[in-house]
């Protein structure tokens, strides 16, 4: 079996994830996380919150997953949130055109190509429908908007959409969030929640779905003055795949430190570089294999409509490189757009160190003349004149000026505008913050952690498969077994151990069925780092009661006092101790795997 097939089989059998509503035939792109998967996902989310919310000093919100249409008109998602669709002429199945090219040619990145070029590649490579084998040459490739449409309220109601990203829930609340931040930049807002995209062809299990979880940070900055603490990550080593390398015939990765990447101009934004460094450490901490991990820069035609630069964190999965996070410099696009369309202020007032005297172009329109001439548009005309004075004061040197009001050009005598340049004393200015966005796919990260943790070896002459999950994210912290299920003295102590471990916040699985080797294998497959066995040797000694502690990866076993168990396992889970530390402290015993 391939890696993907092995993981899918394991995921279903052990309760990590499986297709939703299978009793009713299921729907592609929707998955249920079982007990093990839900626990692993929660632990990954908790780890992300600890790093990107708590440690970085940010705040978290939770916004609705359905938002009204004007939000997405302002954000540009209604016009620019598309994937390439090609439809089979025989069976009618729809496919991602760029994915067909990537899966069947040597082209690694087809998403950045124009539609006509994609059509040409499909014809040149004689690509066929994966569903029925029909030829796709000469079939039109079109843009397909990924937004899920819905109605808010009874009847036709108000037009709305399921959010395609959690970011807009942060941006639309900026006028209130800036107050909580006391109008002081920089500040960051995080959100972990569900997002929805009507994928053309969901695939690869939970890698590409129609409902998924995102963990996003929107960092609001003053681009003129705010700098990240780059020194914190300057020495972090990363593997980069810049756009300049991707465009060469013979490509190579660039292995550098974050500091070197900034100094050499490989990463243009200090803020993006900073978050790449932070993310590198976090991914390693949750168990992503750094030998199967890279940061790839978006090609110019690939970048989202809001991004001036973007890098993806990518993981190698089954021979393919898969995006698991994106790091975008969004500039002031989002807040400016919502400022244009919304009814609130999306700027921040920045106080000067000392008041400044400046010259300002102003108008004082003669409303007694504008009113009769323009009627209900008079105020809009006056506002347009002021905007023109600020942006192009030279326009008022002519006898007439022309401004745009409600899409129409309006001409006004310059004398009626009463244009002048005045000296004004200002204590500060309103600026539109720029946004830097690290956006993480939680489901894809979970899949990556499982795939990179999957290991096969041999123990006691038997083949074994296990998940080498990090203790901090493993669904279950420890399995507890009485050696014999019919020995009351063993089961009583085992239950006491379970109670103590759970009281300390450790996730515990109790198992007394089958021989001890099979119980170990069950825990190995779901990634449980440690197993505790209560045996007669531990309760019949003259000293305090002891148990054996088995480590998953090496199957090595130690004998520990029961009274030390909670403290030691808590320290290992929290990263304060390792199993190697325990081996230096406690007696090693021969493993019992039969």
N, C-alpha and C positions, 0 to 999 in steps of 0.2 A: 504493500500500500504506500501511497505517497504521504508526505508529511501532512498535507491537508486532510486526507482521508483518515489518517490515524487520529488526528486531533478532533475531527468531527465525530468519529466513533467514540472516543474517550469522553468528549463533551456531553454526548447524549447519555452514555452509560453511567457516568458518574455525576450527572446533574450540574454541569457547568452552563450549557446553553443548548437550546433546541428550537426548532421552528414553532411559531405560535399557532394555536388553534388547529393542530393537525387532525383532530377529530372531525373537523369540518373541511378538510382539504388543505388548510393553511393558506397563507398569502405571502408571496415572495417579498422578502425585505423586512419581515417582522419576526423578532426572536424573543423568547422568554429565557431569562436567566434563572437557572435552577438554584437549589440551596447552596451548592459550592460556588457557582458562578456569581450569584448575587453577593455572597460574602466577599469573594475576591474583588469584585467591582467596588463594593463599599470601601474596602481597605485601600484600593488604589485612589479612590476619590478622597479619602481622609488624608492619605499621604500628600496628595496634590494640594489640598487645602492648607495643610501644615506648612508646605514649602511656599506656595504662591500667595496665600492670604496671610497666614500668621507670621511667618519668618520675614516676609517682605514688608510687613506693616500695612497691609491693605485691608479693605472692608468688603464684605460679601453681601449681595442682595439676591432676591428671588423674584423674578418678574413673570407675568403670565406667558403662557406658550401660544396664545392666540392674540393677535393684534389687528387693529383696523387697517384697512387698505391704505389710507394716507401715509401711514408710517413707512410702508414699503414703496410707495411712490416717491417719497422724499429720499429714501436710502438708495434708490436705483435698482432694487431687486426685481421690480416688475419688468424692467427693460433689459437688465444685464445679468440675470442669474440663470444662464442657460447651459445645457449640454447638447452635444451633437447627436442627432437621432437619424437613423436610417431604418427603413421598414422593409421587411422581406416581401417581395411581390407575390410569393406563393402562399406562405402560411400566415402572413400578416404580423409576425413577431417583430417587435421593435428592439433595436440594439444601439448601444453606445458606439458610434462610428469610430471615435478615437481609440476605444478599447479594442475593437476588432483589429485595427492596424497594429497596435502595440502587441497584441497577443499572437499575431501571425506574421510579423515582419521584424526586422532588426531595429526599427524605429522605437526609441525608448519613450519619447514624449510627443504625442500627437495632438494633445489638447490645445497647444499653442498655435496650431496650423489653421489657416483660413478654410472655410467650408469647401470652396472649389478645389483646393489642393487635396483635401481629404477625399473628396469624390474621385479625384484622379488616382490617388493611391489605391483606393478600393478596386478601381478598374485595372490598374497596372498589375496589381498582385492577384487579381482574379479571386478576390475574397468571396466567400459564400456564407449563407445563413447558418449559424451554429445549430439551429433548431432542426432545419429540414434539408440543408445542403443546396438550396437554390442560389443561383448567382446573384450578386448584389451590384454588379457593374451597371452603370447608367441609372441607378436609383438615386433620387435626390437626397442630399444630406441637409437637414434643417435644424434650426435652433429650437430647443424644447425647454420651456420654463419649468423649473423644478419646484415651484411653490405649490403647496396644498391649499386649495381654496375652500372657504367655508362661509356660512352666514351667521351673523351674530344677532340673536333675537328671533321672534316668531315671524312666520311668513318669509318674505324675501329678506327682511331684516337689513342689517348693515353688512356690507361686504367686508370680509376679514380673511386672514391667512394664518396658517400654522407657521410659527417662526422657523426660518431655515438656519438660524444661528441665534445664540443667546445674546449676541452683542447689541442688537437693536433695543432690547429691553433695558440695557444700561444707557445707551445714548439718549433715548427719549426721556429718561428720568434725570438727565444731567442738570437741568435747572434746580432741582431739589438736592441732588447729590452734592453739588458744589457748595451748597449751604452747609451740609454736614461736614464738609472738608474745610469750612470757614474760608472759602475762596482762596485757599493756599495751594499753589501748585509746587511740585507734582503731587498727584495722589492717584491711587489705583483702586478699581472696583472689580471684584471677581464675581463669577456666577457659574454654578454647576447645575445643569439641567438638560431636559430633553429638547431636541430639535428635529425638524422634519424636512425631508427632501424627497420628492416624488421621482426617485431614481428610475431611469429608463430600463436598466437591466441589473438589478441587485445580484451580488455574487460574493463568493468567498466567505460564506457564513456571516459572521458579525463584522466583517471588514467593510462591506458596502451594503448598508441597509437603508430603509426608508424612515425609520425612527431610531434615534441614537442619542447618546449623552455627550454633551460637550462640557469642557471645563475651560473657561475663558477669563483672561485678565485684560482689562482696558486701562492702560496707563496714560493718564492725562498730563501733558507736559507743556511748558513754555519752551518752544524750540530755540529761543534766543539765549536762554540762561540756564535751563535745567540740564544737568549731566547725571548719568547713572553712576553708581559706585563700581566703576569698571575694574578697579584694583582688586575687588573681591574675586573676580573670575579671570583676571589677566593671564594666569598660568594654567588655566584649564586647557587640556589638549583636545582638539576636535578634528574630525575628518570632514572636509568641505568639498562640495562639488559645484563650483561656481558656474555661472552661465557661460563665461568665456571658455571653460573647458568643455562644456557640453556641445558647443558649436564647432569643436575641432574634430577632424577625422579620427585622430587617435587621442582619446580622452584619458585623463589621469585625475586622481583625487589629490587634494591639497591637504597635507597633514601639518597643522600649525597649532599654536596656542591662540586663544582669543585675542590676547594683546598683539601678537604678530599679525593676525588677520586684520585688525583695526589699523595698525601702523602701516601695513602694506596696501591698504585700501581695498582689500578683498571684500570686507563687509563695510558698507558705506556708513551705516548708522551705528553710533556707539550704543544706543539703546537696544537695537536688535541684537548686536553682538553680546551685550550684557545678558539678555534673556536666553540666548543660545548657550552661554556658559552655565547659567543656572539650570537650564533644562537638561544639559548633559549630565550634571551631577545627579539630578532627580531621577532621570531615566535609569541610570546605573544603580541607584539605590533601590528601585522597585524590581530590578532583575532583568532589564533589557541587556542583551548581549552586545557589548560595545564593538565586537568584531563584525557585527551584522547591523551596524547603525551608521548613519551619515546625515549631514545637513546639505540639502540641495537647493540652490538658488533658482527661483522661477525665471524662465525665459521671458523676454519682453511681451510676447503675445499671449503668454499664459497667465499673467498677473490679473487678479481681480480688478474690477473697475475702480475700487477705492484705494488700491495699494500702489505706492511709488516704488517699493521694493519688498520682496517677500522671500523667505527661506522656509523650506519644509524640513521637519525631522522625518527621516524615512528609515524603516526597518526592513531587513531582508526576510521575506516570508515565502517559503516554498519556491525559492529561486527568483522571486519578483521583489522589486523595491516598492514598498507601500507607504504612502504618506500617513503619519500618525499625529502630526501637529504642524501648524503653520505659524510663522512669526512675521507679521506684516507691519510696515510703517504706513499707517493710514492717513498721515498728515491731518489737515483740518477738514477733510472731505465730509465726514459724518456730521460733525457739529455744525458746519456751515450749511449743509443741506437741510438739517432739521431747523436751523435758525431761519432759513428762507421760507420753509413751509409751516412751521409751528407758530404758536402764539405766545412763546416765552423766550427768554434770553438764553442763548447757548454760548455766552461769552463769560469771561472772568475779569473782574476789575483788579488790575495790578497797581498797587500804590507805588509811587516814585519815592526814592529816598528823600528827595527835596522837590518842592513844587517847581514846575518849569513854565516859562513864558514862551508861548508859541504863536505863530500866525495861522489863523484859520480862515478859509474862504466860507462866507456865509451869505445867505439870501434872506430877505425880508419881504416876501411877495405882497403885492397890493391885492389883498383879498376882495376889496370892494370892486376891483376890475375883473379879477379871475372868477369870482362867483357868478356874475351875470353871463360871462363868456363860456364857462365850462360847467356850470351847474353842479351836479353831484360829484363830478370828477375834480372839483377845484382843489380839495385837500390833497388828493393823490398827485395832482400837478405840482402843488407846492412842495410835497415831499420829494418828488422826482427832481425838481430844480435844486433842492438842497443836496441831494445825492450827486448830481452833476457838478455842483460847485466843489464838492469834496474831491471828486475823481478827475475832473477836467476843468479847472477854473478858467483856462484860456478860452473856452467856448463862449464866455460872456463878453468877449471883446467885440463880437459881431453885433449887428442890430437885432438879430433874432437868435433864439436858441431852440433846439428841438429835443424833446424828451419823450420817452416811451411810457405810456400809461395804459394798462390793461391790454398790452399787445399792439396798441396803435401809437403812431407818431403824432405828437402834439407840438405845435409851434407857438412860442410865446415871445412877445416883444421884450427885449432885454431890460428896458426901462421898468417894466412891471415887476421884474424879479428883484430889483433893488440889491444888486450884487455888491459885496464889499469884502475887503480883507481886514480882519481885526486881530489885535493882540489879545490873547487869552492866557490866564494863569490856570494851569492844570495840575492836579495832585496825583494823577494816575491816568491809566488808559484801559479800555476794554480790549482784551485779546481773545481770539478763538484758539483754545488749546489744540495742540496736535495729539494724535493718539498712536500709541504703540501697542500692538495686540499679539500676545502669545495665545494661540487657540489650540486646545488639545482634544483629540478624539478619544474619549474614555474607553469606548467599546473596542476600538482598534488597539489601544494600549493594553487592554486586558488580553486580547487575542495574542498580541506580540509577547506578552509576559508568559502566557501558556506555551506558545510555540518555542520560545527561546529556552524555556525551562524543561521542555520534554527531553528525556534522556532514556536510553536503553543500555542495560548492562547485564551482567550475570552474577548471581549471588547463590552460593551453596549449590552450584551446578545447575541452577535454573535461570532462564531468561527473565529479566525484570524490566518493567518500564515505570518511570517515576517522573514527577514534576519537581525540579529543583528550585522551588519558589523561595523567595526571601522570607524569613520569619515574620517580618513586619507586614507583609501583604497576604500571606498564606490564609486560605479560608478557615482552616483549623490550626490552632497553635500546637496542640498536643493531643495524642490519643492515649487513653488510659485503659489498661487491660488487667484483670486478674488472671493469673496463669491458668487457674482452673475455675470454671463457672459454678461448680457445685461445692466449692469450699467456702463456707460462710466467713471464716476469718480473713480470707483473701478478698472476697467481694466487699465485705464491710470496710476494710481499709481502702480499697480502690474507690468506693463511693465517697469516702472522706476526702481522699486526694482530689477527686473531681470537684467536690464542693469548694475546697480551698482554692483551687486553680481558677474556678469560675468567679469566685468572690474577688479575686485579684484582677479580673477583667480579661482573662485568657479564654479563648474559644477552645472547648474541650469536646472530644468525641469519645464516648464510652462504648466498648465493644467486648463482649465475652463469648461470641459465637465463632466456632471453628478453631483450628489449631493456631498457635501464636504466629507461625510464619504467614499464614493467609491473612491474619489480622494486620500484620505489618504491611503486606502487599496492598491491601485496600487503602491504607493511609498513605502509602508511597504514591499511589496513583493520583490522589487528590492533592499531593504536595504538602502533607503535614510534616513539619520539620522534625518533630520529636515524638517518640512513643515511650510511655512509662508502663512498666510491667511490675505488678505486685506478685512476689513469689514467696515460697516458704523460707528461703534463705534469708530474706530481708526481715522476717518477723520472728524468727526463732533464735536470732543472735542475742548475746548478752547486752549489747548496746542499744541505742535508739533504732527504731524501725527504719529500714532502708528500702529502696526500690531500684530497678535498673532503668537507666535513661538511654534510649537508642536514638542515634542521629541518622536521619534519612539517607543522606548522600553517601556516607562511608559505611553505614550499618554498624559502626563502632558503638560499643555499649559501656557505660560507666555505672558504678553503684554510688547513689547519693542518699544522704539522710532525708527522710520525708520532710523534716522541718526546714530543710534548705531548698526544697524543690521550687516553691513559689518564687522566692527571691531570685534564684538563678535563671529560671525560665523567663521571668519578666525582664531581667537584664538582657538576656539574649534577644528577646523579641524587640526591645527598645534600642538595640544596637550598642548597648553599653558593654556587653560581653560576647564572646564567641564560643563555639563548642571547643575550639582549640584551647581557650582559656580554661574551660572546665576539665579538659583532659590533663592539664597540668596540676589540677587540684584534687581530683577524685580518682579512685581505683578503677582501672580498666578490667572488664570481665569478658569472658569468651562469649561471642554472640550465639544466640539460640534461634536459628532461622528455620528449623525443620518444621 
